[in-house]
Every structure is written in structure tokens, then in C-alpha cells.
Amino acid sequence: MKTRLKNALVTTRNAARSIPGKVAMIGVGTIATASAAMASDAGGSAASAAFKSLQDQGSSMASEAWPVVTAIVGSLLAIGLFKKFANKAT
């Protein structure tokens, strides 16, 4: 049993030294982390509620920003038209 564990450790260490081995270890670690995160129901519902709250806040901020954006764009268009007609008049 000890030699198997030692051999597995040596194999893992050798694989971690090469670029493809590092990529494989990162991939396996990512998949394991994602699987563990998806497996927990308690954390998922809290995260879901947090993202829903964040989405609601973003929507309310966007709806408050539209009047300001339209005013700025309208004023820039008016300034551009004024300059155009002023240059033609002179």
C-alpha cells in the first residue's frame, strides 16, 4: 500500500512538472471544484438569491440612467446641429 501511494505521488509530481500535466491538473481541479459547488444545495440557493438581488439592482439603476443618457445625447445632437447651421450662416 505504501509503495502504491509513493508511486502515485511520484507520478503526480512528474506530471505536474510538464505543461500538459499542469493543464490537466488545473482542469481536474476546476471540474472537482465545480462539482462540489453544484452538489451543495444550501450554497446554491443563497447564491441564486444574491444574483437575483444584484440583477434587480442593476435593472433599477439602468432605468434611472436612461433619462440622463437621453438628455446627454439630445444635447450633443443639438450642439452639433447648432454648429452646422452656424457655420453655414457665416
WOCORBEL-V124027 format. One record per helix or strand. SS is the DSSP state (2 for helix, 1 for strand). FROM is the first residue (numbers start at 0). TO is the last residue. If there is no record, write none. Layout:
SS;FROM;TO
SS;FROM;TO
This chain:
2;1;16
2;18;38
2;40;88
